[in-house]
Amino acid sequence: MAPERPLVVITDETLLDEVLRLAAAAGCELHRAPDIVSARADWSRAPLIVLDELSLDREPPPRAGLLLVTKGMPEAAIWQRVFDLGIERVVPIPDREADLVSAFADVVEGPRVPGGGVIGVVGGRGGAGTSVFATALALTACDGARGALLLDCDPLGGGLDLLLGAETQTGARWPDLRLQGDRISMPALSEALPEYRRAGKRLPFLACGPAAPAPDPSALASVVDAGCRAGKVVVCDLPRHLGSDVEPVTEAADLIVMVVPAEVRACAAARQVAARLSGNEDRVRLVVRGPSPGAISPQDIATAVGLPLLTSITTDRHLPKSVDDAGLLLRPRSNLTRAARLALSIATAGRSTATTTTTRAAAFRPTAATEPVAS
């Protein structure tokens, strides 16, 4: 047996089928032993051992990482055996099966990888360029050590797969994922998702698909958690309504970027969107997209919206044609790329300060040193 495989000692075939199903959901391979005697050769090196009630009769040797699965809540006598043997966790099936998936996923992924985080991108009004900026962020984050994961959270946004020029790629879209808050490993998720491959970048993404409903909040939470645990930057293209369905993103985000065109009516619309982010103002920054028909400065736009300015960018007149022809191709020296790098640096600062004595709010407090990217 490979040492990284959990060891399963279960004699109840019905219960074994359930355990195998949950292991498959976590992308975890198992090694099965028919009884405690047969399992002794691998007992000490298995990262996790899953037992059933019948296997307790053979007095399993004590060790860390013992887990007992039961059909429903165990009786008092079983609990006493659990305490006597030092079993760390009891998982009643089906009530707590998510705990078993989580345990298997921990084995597959190993310890949580540092560096992962969440960035949400929302438009101040429709057509602000939110999806383009979110995609630029994810493609820029691909250059990092652990890469990125791009999530389409807006079913009315036209589809990030179309923006990437990857609509014909095979792979799961949101409706294909059968997650009900279940834990999923990033390796299993990556295997299921389509991947953008261009200009040396590899970006797994999850699009809504045609005529699809909004992602289920519990599924969204599972996918965001999988990316973060793997150390990826999870970039989420958010809808403007910012309802409870995207709370797994807005509550976990290190940074929320609002993209606002430099127009008077866009300012008015953006203030309404900003009101839905009440309580999260310390993590929200504004990206102003010009040029402004009325020559309004980016700082004046930020003042009118009531959010701190991150940077300003100008509309790339060549971008719409390139997207229609073959999908977004990010130019390394473009204003869009530089703005994405700046946003990533701000999000990283938020993560680092969140783990020190400095508050996260301090990392996002606007300062005089924050300058817009040159147009």
Secondary structure, DSSP 8 states (H G I E B T S, - for coil): --TTS-EEE---HHHHHHHHHHHHHTT---EE-SSHHHHGGGTTT-S-EEE-TGGGGG-----SSEEEEEESS--HHHHHHHHHHT--EEEEETTTHHHHHHHHHHHHH-S--TT-EEEEEEESSTTSSHHHHHHHHHHHHTTSSS-EEEEE--TTS--HHHHTT-TT--S--GGG---SS----HHHHHHHS-EEEETTEEEEEE---TT-----HHHHHHHHHHHHHTT-EEEEE--TT--GGGHHHHTT-SEEEEEEESSHHHHHHHHHHHHTTTT-GGGEEEEEEE--TT---HHHHHHHHTS-EEEEEE--TTHHHHHHHH-----TTSHHHHHHHHHHHHHHHHHHHHTSSS-HHHHTS--TT------
